[in-house]
Amino acid sequence: MGLEMIGIVVILMGIYQIYVGRKMYFNIKKNVKNPQPYVFMGVYSSLIIGVICLVVGAFMIK
């Protein structure tokens, strides 16, 4: 029971991480004229962490 609840929380964290990363990506694309490449590396790593959280949470529920 406890592991399933933790899995749900991890999935919600992953969804939130992907939402924030996507929002940040479009905000940078829209407002910054000449962004540095490392800014997008940070956004992509944020999206990867979100996907990892989704996978780990799914395995915890299973």
PDB file of N, H, CA, C and O in Angstrom:
ATOM      1  N   MET A   1       0.828  -1.199   0.000  1.00  0.00           N
ATOM      2  CA  MET A   1       0.000   0.000   0.000  1.00  0.00           C
ATOM      3  C   MET A   1       0.867   1.255   0.000  1.00  0.00           C
ATOM      4  O   MET A   1       0.607   2.191  -0.757  1.00  0.00           O
ATOM      5  N   GLY A   2       1.903   1.278   0.852  1.00  0.00           N
ATOM      6  H   GLY A   2       2.114   0.519   1.466  1.00  0.00           H
ATOM      7  CA  GLY A   2       2.748   2.463   0.949  1.00  0.00           C
ATOM      8  C   GLY A   2       3.570   2.705  -0.302  1.00  0.00           C
ATOM      9  O   GLY A   2       3.777   3.849  -0.705  1.00  0.00           O
ATOM     10  N   LEU A   3       4.045   1.615  -0.925  1.00  0.00           N
ATOM     11  H   LEU A   3       3.877   0.685  -0.598  1.00  0.00           H
ATOM     12  CA  LEU A   3       4.860   1.753  -2.128  1.00  0.00           C
ATOM     13  C   LEU A   3       4.033   2.297  -3.293  1.00  0.00           C
ATOM     14  O   LEU A   3       4.541   3.055  -4.119  1.00  0.00           O
ATOM     15  N   GLU A   4       2.766   1.911  -3.356  1.00  0.00           N
ATOM     16  H   GLU A   4       2.353   1.295  -2.685  1.00  0.00           H
ATOM     17  CA  GLU A   4       1.898   2.423  -4.419  1.00  0.00           C
ATOM     18  C   GLU A   4       1.654   3.924  -4.256  1.00  0.00           C
ATOM     19  O   GLU A   4       1.614   4.662  -5.240  1.00  0.00           O
ATOM     20  N   MET A   5       1.493   4.365  -3.021  1.00  0.00           N
ATOM     21  H   MET A   5       1.525   3.765  -2.221  1.00  0.00           H
ATOM     22  CA  MET A   5       1.288   5.803  -2.776  1.00  0.00           C
ATOM     23  C   MET A   5       2.535   6.599  -3.161  1.00  0.00           C
ATOM     24  O   MET A   5       2.438   7.675  -3.752  1.00  0.00           O
ATOM     25  N   ILE A   6       3.699   6.060  -2.822  1.00  0.00           N
ATOM     26  H   ILE A   6       3.778   5.186  -2.342  1.00  0.00           H
ATOM     27  CA  ILE A   6       4.945   6.727  -3.204  1.00  0.00           C
ATOM     28  C   ILE A   6       5.069   6.755  -4.725  1.00  0.00           C
ATOM     29  O   ILE A   6       5.524   7.750  -5.288  1.00  0.00           O
ATOM     30  N   GLY A   7       4.671   5.676  -5.392  1.00  0.00           N
ATOM     31  H   GLY A   7       4.302   4.867  -4.935  1.00  0.00           H
ATOM     32  CA  GLY A   7       4.702   5.633  -6.852  1.00  0.00           C
ATOM     33  C   GLY A   7       3.812   6.690  -7.474  1.00  0.00           C
ATOM     34  O   GLY A   7       4.190   7.318  -8.463  1.00  0.00           O
ATOM     35  N   ILE A   8       2.631   6.892  -6.905  1.00  0.00           N
ATOM     36  H   ILE A   8       2.324   6.382  -6.102  1.00  0.00           H
ATOM     37  CA  ILE A   8       1.720   7.919  -7.417  1.00  0.00           C
ATOM     38  C   ILE A   8       2.320   9.309  -7.234  1.00  0.00           C
ATOM     39  O   ILE A   8       2.218  10.160  -8.118  1.00  0.00           O
ATOM     40  N   VAL A   9       2.943   9.531  -6.084  1.00  0.00           N
ATOM     41  H   VAL A   9       3.025   8.840  -5.366  1.00  0.00           H
ATOM     42  CA  VAL A   9       3.576  10.830  -5.830  1.00  0.00           C
ATOM     43  C   VAL A   9       4.728  11.059  -6.807  1.00  0.00           C
ATOM     44  O   VAL A   9       4.901  12.169  -7.309  1.00  0.00           O
ATOM     45  N   VAL A  10       5.517  10.019  -7.079  1.00  0.00           N
ATOM     46  H   VAL A  10       5.378   9.117  -6.671  1.00  0.00           H
ATOM     47  CA  VAL A  10       6.637  10.148  -8.021  1.00  0.00           C
ATOM     48  C   VAL A  10       6.117  10.421  -9.430  1.00  0.00           C
ATOM     49  O   VAL A  10       6.716  11.209 -10.163  1.00  0.00           O
ATOM     50  N   ILE A  11       5.024   9.791  -9.817  1.00  0.00           N
ATOM     51  H   ILE A  11       4.537   9.151  -9.222  1.00  0.00           H
ATOM     52  CA  ILE A  11       4.431  10.057 -11.132  1.00  0.00           C
ATOM     53  C   ILE A  11       3.943  11.497 -11.214  1.00  0.00           C
ATOM     54  O   ILE A  11       4.152  12.161 -12.230  1.00  0.00           O
ATOM     55  N   LEU A  12       3.305  11.983 -10.174  1.00  0.00           N
ATOM     56  H   LEU A  12       3.135  11.443  -9.349  1.00  0.00           H
ATOM     57  CA  LEU A  12       2.850  13.381 -10.166  1.00  0.00           C
ATOM     58  C   LEU A  12       4.030  14.345 -10.241  1.00  0.00           C
ATOM     59  O   LEU A  12       3.952  15.376 -10.909  1.00  0.00           O
ATOM     60  N   MET A  13       5.120  14.011  -9.557  1.00  0.00           N
ATOM     61  H   MET A  13       5.183  13.174  -9.014  1.00  0.00           H
ATOM     62  CA  MET A  13       6.323  14.848  -9.647  1.00  0.00           C
ATOM     63  C   MET A  13       6.878  14.847 -11.070  1.00  0.00           C
ATOM     64  O   MET A  13       7.324  15.884 -11.561  1.00  0.00           O
ATOM     65  N   GLY A  14       6.854  13.693 -11.734  1.00  0.00           N
ATOM     66  H   GLY A  14       6.491  12.850 -11.335  1.00  0.00           H
ATOM     67  CA  GLY A  14       7.323  13.605 -13.111  1.00  0.00           C
ATOM     68  C   GLY A  14       6.468  14.420 -14.062  1.00  0.00           C
ATOM     69  O   GLY A  14       6.987  15.092 -14.952  1.00  0.00           O
ATOM     70  N   ILE A  15       5.155  14.361 -13.873  1.00  0.00           N
ATOM     71  H   ILE A  15       4.733  13.814 -13.149  1.00  0.00           H
ATOM     72  CA  ILE A  15       4.246  15.146 -14.716  1.00  0.00           C
ATOM     73  C   ILE A  15       4.496  16.633 -14.514  1.00  0.00           C
ATOM     74  O   ILE A  15       4.535  17.400 -15.476  1.00  0.00           O
ATOM     75  N   TYR A  16       4.663  17.035 -13.264  1.00  0.00           N
ATOM     76  H   TYR A  16       4.630  16.412 -12.483  1.00  0.00           H
ATOM     77  CA  TYR A  16       4.923  18.446 -12.978  1.00  0.00           C
ATOM     78  C   TYR A  16       6.263  18.881 -13.568  1.00  0.00           C
ATOM     79  O   TYR A  16       6.377  19.987 -14.097  1.00  0.00           O
ATOM     80  N   GLN A  17       7.270  18.027 -13.482  1.00  0.00           N
ATOM     81  H   GLN A  17       7.178  17.128 -13.052  1.00  0.00           H
ATOM     82  CA  GLN A  17       8.597  18.347 -14.014  1.00  0.00           C
ATOM     83  C   GLN A  17       8.533  18.532 -15.528  1.00  0.00           C
ATOM     84  O   GLN A  17       9.146  19.455 -16.065  1.00  0.00           O
ATOM     85  N   ILE A  18       7.805  17.671 -16.212  1.00  0.00           N
ATOM     86  H   ILE A  18       7.308  16.921 -15.775  1.00  0.00           H
ATOM     87  CA  ILE A  18       7.661  17.797 -17.662  1.00  0.00           C
ATOM     88  C   ILE A  18       6.883  19.062 -18.014  1.00  0.00           C
ATOM     89  O   ILE A  18       7.229  19.755 -18.972  1.00  0.00           O
ATOM     90  N   TYR A  19       5.840  19.368 -17.253  1.00  0.00           N
ATOM     91  H   TYR A  19       5.558  18.806 -16.475  1.00  0.00           H
ATOM     92  CA  TYR A  19       5.050  20.578 -17.497  1.00  0.00           C
ATOM     93  C   TYR A  19       5.915  21.830 -17.348  1.00  0.00           C
ATOM     94  O   TYR A  19       5.873  22.725 -18.193  1.00  0.00           O
ATOM     95  N   VAL A  20       6.696  21.887 -16.272  1.00  0.00           N
ATOM     96  H   VAL A  20       6.730  21.160 -15.586  1.00  0.00           H
ATOM     97  CA  VAL A  20       7.537  23.063 -16.032  1.00  0.00           C
ATOM     98  C   VAL A  20       8.633  23.165 -17.095  1.00  0.00           C
ATOM     99  O   VAL A  20       8.923  24.260 -17.578  1.00  0.00           O
ATOM    100  N   GLY A  21       9.238  22.044 -17.459  1.00  0.00           N
ATOM    101  H   GLY A  21       9.002  21.155 -17.067  1.00  0.00           H
ATOM    102  CA  GLY A  21      10.275  22.063 -18.488  1.00  0.00           C
ATOM    103  C   GLY A  21       9.746  22.520 -19.832  1.00  0.00           C
ATOM    104  O   GLY A  21      10.397  23.293 -20.535  1.00  0.00           O
ATOM    105  N   ARG A  22       8.565  22.042 -20.187  1.00  0.00           N
ATOM    106  H   ARG A  22       8.036  21.413 -19.616  1.00  0.00           H
ATOM    107  CA  ARG A  22       7.952  22.443 -21.460  1.00  0.00           C
ATOM    108  C   ARG A  22       7.593  23.926 -21.452  1.00  0.00           C
ATOM    109  O   ARG A  22       7.816  24.635 -22.434  1.00  0.00           O
ATOM    110  N   LYS A  23       7.041  24.380 -20.344  1.00  0.00           N
ATOM    111  H   LYS A  23       6.860  23.804 -19.547  1.00  0.00           H
ATOM    112  CA  LYS A  23       6.681  25.793 -20.219  1.00  0.00           C
ATOM    113  C   LYS A  23       7.933  26.676 -20.289  1.00  0.00           C
ATOM    114  O   LYS A  23       7.921  27.726 -20.931  1.00  0.00           O
ATOM    115  N   MET A  24       9.000  26.248 -19.631  1.00  0.00           N
ATOM    116  H   MET A  24       9.010  25.395 -19.110  1.00  0.00           H
ATOM    117  CA  MET A  24      10.247  27.000 -19.643  1.00  0.00           C
ATOM    118  C   MET A  24      10.844  27.033 -21.056  1.00  0.00           C
ATOM    119  O   MET A  24      11.368  28.063 -21.481  1.00  0.00           O
ATOM    120  N   TYR A  25      10.766  25.918 -21.780  1.00  0.00           N
ATOM    121  H   TYR A  25      10.340  25.082 -21.434  1.00  0.00           H
ATOM    122  CA  TYR A  25      11.292  25.852 -23.141  1.00  0.00           C
ATOM    123  C   TYR A  25      10.597  26.867 -24.044  1.00  0.00           C
ATOM    124  O   TYR A  25      11.257  27.630 -24.751  1.00  0.00           O
ATOM    125  N   PHE A  26       9.262  26.875 -24.020  1.00  0.00           N
ATOM    126  H   PHE A  26       8.726  26.256 -23.446  1.00  0.00           H
ATOM    127  CA  PHE A  26       8.531  27.805 -24.881  1.00  0.00           C
ATOM    128  C   PHE A  26       8.725  29.252 -24.441  1.00  0.00           C
ATOM    129  O   PHE A  26       8.726  30.155 -25.278  1.00  0.00           O
ATOM    130  N   ASN A  27       8.887  29.484 -23.146  1.00  0.00           N
ATOM    131  H   ASN A  27       8.886  28.750 -22.466  1.00  0.00           H
ATOM    132  CA  ASN A  27       9.136  30.831 -22.646  1.00  0.00           C
ATOM    133  C   ASN A  27      10.494  31.341 -23.122  1.00  0.00           C
ATOM    134  O   ASN A  27      10.612  32.499 -23.525  1.00  0.00           O
ATOM    135  N   ILE A  28      11.507  30.501 -23.081  1.00  0.00           N
ATOM    136  H   ILE A  28      11.412  29.561 -22.754  1.00  0.00           H
ATOM    137  CA  ILE A  28      12.839  30.900 -23.548  1.00  0.00           C
ATOM    138  C   ILE A  28      12.812  31.139 -25.052  1.00  0.00           C
ATOM    139  O   ILE A  28      13.370  32.128 -25.527  1.00  0.00           O
ATOM    140  N   LYS A  29      12.169  30.246 -25.810  1.00  0.00           N
ATOM    141  H   LYS A  29      11.716  29.443 -25.424  1.00  0.00           H
ATOM    142  CA  LYS A  29      12.099  30.407 -27.264  1.00  0.00           C
ATOM    143  C   LYS A  29      11.405  31.707 -27.653  1.00  0.00           C
ATOM    144  O   LYS A  29      11.780  32.349 -28.634  1.00  0.00           O
ATOM    145  N   LYS A  30      10.386  32.095 -26.876  1.00  0.00           N
ATOM    146  H   LYS A  30      10.081  31.574 -26.079  1.00  0.00           H
ATOM    147  CA  LYS A  30       9.589  33.270 -27.215  1.00  0.00           C
ATOM    148  C   LYS A  30      10.269  34.571 -26.801  1.00  0.00           C
ATOM    149  O   LYS A  30      10.238  35.545 -27.553  1.00  0.00           O
ATOM    150  N   ASN A  31      10.880  34.605 -25.622  1.00  0.00           N
ATOM    151  H   ASN A  31      10.906  33.814 -25.010  1.00  0.00           H
ATOM    152  CA  ASN A  31      11.337  35.870 -25.055  1.00  0.00           C
ATOM    153  C   ASN A  31      12.826  36.151 -25.203  1.00  0.00           C
ATOM    154  O   ASN A  31      13.232  37.310 -25.122  1.00  0.00           O
ATOM    155  N   VAL A  32      13.644  35.145 -25.415  1.00  0.00           N
ATOM    156  H   VAL A  32      13.314  34.203 -25.481  1.00  0.00           H
ATOM    157  CA  VAL A  32      15.092  35.359 -25.480  1.00  0.00           C
ATOM    158  C   VAL A  32      15.512  35.354 -26.944  1.00  0.00           C
ATOM    159  O   VAL A  32      15.257  34.395 -27.672  1.00  0.00           O
ATOM    160  N   LYS A  33      16.164  36.445 -27.369  1.00  0.00           N
ATOM    161  H   LYS A  33      16.371  37.224 -26.777  1.00  0.00           H
ATOM    162  CA  LYS A  33      16.527  36.566 -28.777  1.00  0.00           C
ATOM    163  C   LYS A  33      17.685  35.654 -29.158  1.00  0.00           C
ATOM    164  O   LYS A  33      17.642  35.004 -30.203  1.00  0.00           O
ATOM    165  N   ASN A  34      18.718  35.597 -28.325  1.00  0.00           N
ATOM    166  H   ASN A  34      18.753  36.125 -27.476  1.00  0.00           H
ATOM    167  CA  ASN A  34      19.897  34.794 -28.642  1.00  0.00           C
ATOM    168  C   ASN A  34      20.272  33.952 -27.418  1.00  0.00           C
ATOM    169  O   ASN A  34      21.204  34.302 -26.694  1.00  0.00           O
ATOM    170  N   PRO A  35      19.559  32.853 -27.182  1.00  0.00           N
ATOM    171  CA  PRO A  35      19.828  32.065 -25.969  1.00  0.00           C
ATOM    172  C   PRO A  35      21.133  31.288 -26.067  1.00  0.00           C
ATOM    173  O   PRO A  35      21.558  30.887 -27.151  1.00  0.00           O
ATOM    174  N   GLN A  36      21.747  31.089 -24.938  1.00  0.00           N
ATOM    175  H   GLN A  36      21.402  31.415 -24.057  1.00  0.00           H
ATOM    176  CA  GLN A  36      22.963  30.285 -24.872  1.00  0.00           C
ATOM    177  C   GLN A  36      22.593  28.805 -24.985  1.00  0.00           C
ATOM    178  O   GLN A  36      21.512  28.406 -24.550  1.00  0.00           O
ATOM    179  N   PRO A  37      23.474  27.990 -25.563  1.00  0.00           N
ATOM    180  CA  PRO A  37      23.146  26.563 -25.736  1.00  0.00           C
ATOM    181  C   PRO A  37      22.961  25.819 -24.414  1.00  0.00           C
ATOM    182  O   PRO A  37      22.170  24.879 -24.342  1.00  0.00           O
ATOM    183  N   TYR A  38      23.678  26.227 -23.374  1.00  0.00           N
ATOM    184  H   TYR A  38      24.320  26.991 -23.433  1.00  0.00           H
ATOM    185  CA  TYR A  38      23.583  25.504 -22.109  1.00  0.00           C
ATOM    186  C   TYR A  38      22.219  25.691 -21.447  1.00  0.00           C
ATOM    187  O   TYR A  38      21.835  24.893 -20.592  1.00  0.00           O
ATOM    188  N   VAL A  39      21.485  26.733 -21.830  1.00  0.00           N
ATOM    189  H   VAL A  39      21.797  27.381 -22.525  1.00  0.00           H
ATOM    190  CA  VAL A  39      20.141  26.933 -21.283  1.00  0.00           C
ATOM    191  C   VAL A  39      19.235  25.789 -21.735  1.00  0.00           C
ATOM    192  O   VAL A  39      18.462  25.255 -20.940  1.00  0.00           O
ATOM    193  N   PHE A  40      19.329  25.419 -22.993  1.00  0.00           N
ATOM    194  H   PHE A  40      19.957  25.852 -23.639  1.00  0.00           H
ATOM    195  CA  PHE A  40      18.493  24.335 -23.499  1.00  0.00           C
ATOM    196  C   PHE A  40      18.950  22.982 -22.974  1.00  0.00           C
ATOM    197  O   PHE A  40      18.137  22.068 -22.838  1.00  0.00           O
ATOM    198  N   MET A  41      20.235  22.839 -22.677  1.00  0.00           N
ATOM    199  H   MET A  41      20.896  23.582 -22.787  1.00  0.00           H
ATOM    200  CA  MET A  41      20.699  21.596 -22.053  1.00  0.00           C
ATOM    201  C   MET A  41      20.047  21.424 -20.689  1.00  0.00           C
ATOM    202  O   MET A  41      19.710  20.305 -20.301  1.00  0.00           O
ATOM    203  N   GLY A  42      19.867  22.514 -19.962  1.00  0.00           N
ATOM    204  H   GLY A  42      20.141  23.423 -20.278  1.00  0.00           H
ATOM    205  CA  GLY A  42      19.179  22.456 -18.679  1.00  0.00           C
ATOM    206  C   GLY A  42      17.715  22.084 -18.833  1.00  0.00           C
ATOM    207  O   GLY A  42      17.171  21.320 -18.035  1.00  0.00           O
ATOM    208  N   VAL A  43      17.079  22.628 -19.863  1.00  0.00           N
ATOM    209  H   VAL A  43      17.520  23.249 -20.511  1.00  0.00           H
ATOM    210  CA  VAL A  43      15.667  22.308 -20.106  1.00  0.00           C
ATOM    211  C   VAL A  43      15.523  20.840 -20.500  1.00  0.00           C
ATOM    212  O   VAL A  43      14.623  20.154 -20.017  1.00  0.00           O
ATOM    213  N   TYR A  44      16.404  20.359 -21.372  1.00  0.00           N
ATOM    214  H   TYR A  44      17.135  20.917 -21.765  1.00  0.00           H
ATOM    215  CA  TYR A  44      16.322  18.964 -21.802  1.00  0.00           C
ATOM    216  C   TYR A  44      16.599  18.006 -20.653  1.00  0.00           C
ATOM    217  O   TYR A  44      15.957  16.961 -20.546  1.00  0.00           O
ATOM    218  N   SER A  45      17.551  18.356 -19.794  1.00  0.00           N
ATOM    219  H   SER A  45      18.072  19.205 -19.881  1.00  0.00           H
ATOM    220  CA  SER A  45      17.808  17.483 -18.644  1.00  0.00           C
ATOM    221  C   SER A  45      16.612  17.484 -17.694  1.00  0.00           C
ATOM    222  O   SER A  45      16.324  16.467 -17.063  1.00  0.00           O
ATOM    223  N   SER A  46      15.927  18.595 -17.590  1.00  0.00           N
ATOM    224  H   SER A  46      16.161  19.421 -18.102  1.00  0.00           H
ATOM    225  CA  SER A  46      14.710  18.653 -16.780  1.00  0.00           C
ATOM    226  C   SER A  46      13.636  17.728 -17.349  1.00  0.00           C
ATOM    227  O   SER A  46      12.951  17.036 -16.596  1.00  0.00           O
ATOM    228  N   LEU A  47      13.488  17.712 -18.660  1.00  0.00           N
ATOM    229  H   LEU A  47      14.045  18.274 -19.272  1.00  0.00           H
ATOM    230  CA  LEU A  47      12.512  16.823 -19.289  1.00  0.00           C
ATOM    231  C   LEU A  47      12.898  15.356 -19.109  1.00  0.00           C
ATOM    232  O   LEU A  47      12.034  14.507 -18.891  1.00  0.00           O
ATOM    233  N   ILE A  48      14.185  15.060 -19.198  1.00  0.00           N
ATOM    234  H   ILE A  48      14.888  15.750 -19.375  1.00  0.00           H
ATOM    235  CA  ILE A  48      14.652  13.683 -19.005  1.00  0.00           C
ATOM    236  C   ILE A  48      14.387  13.226 -17.577  1.00  0.00           C
ATOM    237  O   ILE A  48      13.973  12.087 -17.359  1.00  0.00           O
ATOM    238  N   ILE A  49      14.621  14.094 -16.607  1.00  0.00           N
ATOM    239  H   ILE A  49      14.957  15.019 -16.783  1.00  0.00           H
ATOM    240  CA  ILE A  49      14.341  13.750 -15.209  1.00  0.00           C
ATOM    241  C   ILE A  49      12.849  13.489 -15.020  1.00  0.00           C
ATOM    242  O   ILE A  49      12.472  12.590 -14.269  1.00  0.00           O
ATOM    243  N   GLY A  50      12.002  14.259 -15.686  1.00  0.00           N
ATOM    244  H   GLY A  50      12.308  14.990 -16.296  1.00  0.00           H
ATOM    245  CA  GLY A  50      10.563  14.034 -15.605  1.00  0.00           C
ATOM    246  C   GLY A  50      10.158  12.681 -16.161  1.00  0.00           C
ATOM    247  O   GLY A  50       9.316  11.997 -15.579  1.00  0.00           O
ATOM    248  N   VAL A  51      10.748  12.291 -17.279  1.00  0.00           N
ATOM    249  H   VAL A  51      11.432  12.847 -17.752  1.00  0.00           H
ATOM    250  CA  VAL A  51      10.444  10.984 -17.869  1.00  0.00           C
ATOM    251  C   VAL A  51      10.935   9.862 -16.958  1.00  0.00           C
ATOM    252  O   VAL A  51      10.251   8.852 -16.793  1.00  0.00           O
ATOM    253  N   ILE A  52      12.111  10.034 -16.370  1.00  0.00           N
ATOM    254  H   ILE A  52      12.667  10.855 -16.504  1.00  0.00           H
ATOM    255  CA  ILE A  52      12.636   9.028 -15.442  1.00  0.00           C
ATOM    256  C   ILE A  52      11.708   8.885 -14.239  1.00  0.00           C
ATOM    257  O   ILE A  52      11.458   7.771 -13.781  1.00  0.00           O
ATOM    258  N   CYS A  53      11.202   9.990 -13.731  1.00  0.00           N
ATOM    259  H   CYS A  53      11.405  10.896 -14.103  1.00  0.00           H
ATOM    260  CA  CYS A  53      10.258   9.927 -12.603  1.00  0.00           C
ATOM    261  C   CYS A  53       8.989   9.178 -12.994  1.00  0.00           C
ATOM    262  O   CYS A  53       8.457   8.408 -12.194  1.00  0.00           O
ATOM    263  N   LEU A  54       8.500   9.393 -14.208  1.00  0.00           N
ATOM    264  H   LEU A  54       8.933  10.018 -14.857  1.00  0.00           H
ATOM    265  CA  LEU A  54       7.311   8.671 -14.663  1.00  0.00           C
ATOM    266  C   LEU A  54       7.562   7.164 -14.715  1.00  0.00           C
ATOM    267  O   LEU A  54       6.721   6.377 -14.281  1.00  0.00           O
ATOM    268  N   VAL A  55       8.706   6.771 -15.241  1.00  0.00           N
ATOM    269  H   VAL A  55       9.389   7.411 -15.594  1.00  0.00           H
ATOM    270  CA  VAL A  55       9.017   5.347 -15.365  1.00  0.00           C
ATOM    271  C   VAL A  55       9.194   4.708 -13.994  1.00  0.00           C
ATOM    272  O   VAL A  55       8.666   3.626 -13.738  1.00  0.00           O
ATOM    273  N   VAL A  56       9.936   5.373 -13.112  1.00  0.00           N
ATOM    274  H   VAL A  56      10.365   6.252 -13.320  1.00  0.00           H
ATOM    275  CA  VAL A  56      10.158   4.832 -11.770  1.00  0.00           C
ATOM    276  C   VAL A  56       8.835   4.731 -11.016  1.00  0.00           C
ATOM    277  O   VAL A  56       8.585   3.740 -10.330  1.00  0.00           O
ATOM    278  N   GLY A  57       7.998   5.740 -11.138  1.00  0.00           N
ATOM    279  H   GLY A  57       8.201   6.546 -11.695  1.00  0.00           H
ATOM    280  CA  GLY A  57       6.697   5.705 -10.477  1.00  0.00           C
ATOM    281  C   GLY A  57       5.812   4.591 -11.004  1.00  0.00           C
ATOM    282  O   GLY A  57       5.083   3.961 -10.239  1.00  0.00           O
ATOM    283  N   ALA A  58       5.870   4.344 -12.307  1.00  0.00           N
ATOM    284  H   ALA A  58       6.463   4.856 -12.929  1.00  0.00           H
ATOM    285  CA  ALA A  58       5.071   3.260 -12.887  1.00  0.00           C
ATOM    286  C   ALA A  58       5.534   1.903 -12.367  1.00  0.00           C
ATOM    287  O   ALA A  58       4.714   1.027 -12.093  1.00  0.00           O
ATOM    288  N   PHE A  59       6.847   1.729 -12.231  1.00  0.00           N
ATOM    289  H   PHE A  59       7.514   2.441 -12.453  1.00  0.00           H
ATOM    290  CA  PHE A  59       7.352   0.463 -11.698  1.00  0.00           C
ATOM    291  C   PHE A  59       7.036   0.307 -10.213  1.00  0.00           C
ATOM    292  O   PHE A  59       6.905  -0.815  -9.723  1.00  0.00           O
ATOM    293  N   MET A  60       6.913   1.411  -9.502  1.00  0.00           N
ATOM    294  H   MET A  60       7.018   2.322  -9.900  1.00  0.00           H
ATOM    295  CA  MET A  60       6.555   1.320  -8.087  1.00  0.00           C
ATOM    296  C   MET A  60       5.097   0.909  -7.908  1.00  0.00           C
ATOM    297  O   MET A  60       4.763   0.201  -6.958  1.00  0.00           O
ATOM    298  N   ILE A  61       4.235   1.346  -8.808  1.00  0.00           N
ATOM    299  H   ILE A  61       4.506   1.921  -9.580  1.00  0.00           H
ATOM    300  CA  ILE A  61       2.822   0.985  -8.722  1.00  0.00           C
ATOM    301  C   ILE A  61       2.623  -0.481  -9.104  1.00  0.00           C
ATOM    302  O   ILE A  61       1.793  -1.178  -8.521  1.00  0.00           O
ATOM    303  N   LYS A  62       3.387  -0.934 -10.080  1.00  0.00           N
ATOM    304  H   LYS A  62       4.062  -0.368 -10.554  1.00  0.00           H
ATOM    305  CA  LYS A  62       3.247  -2.298 -10.600  1.00  0.00           C
ATOM    306  C   LYS A  62       3.480  -3.325  -9.590  1.00  0.00           C
ATOM    307  O   LYS A  62       3.395  -4.516  -9.890  1.00  0.00           O
TER     308      LYS A  62
END
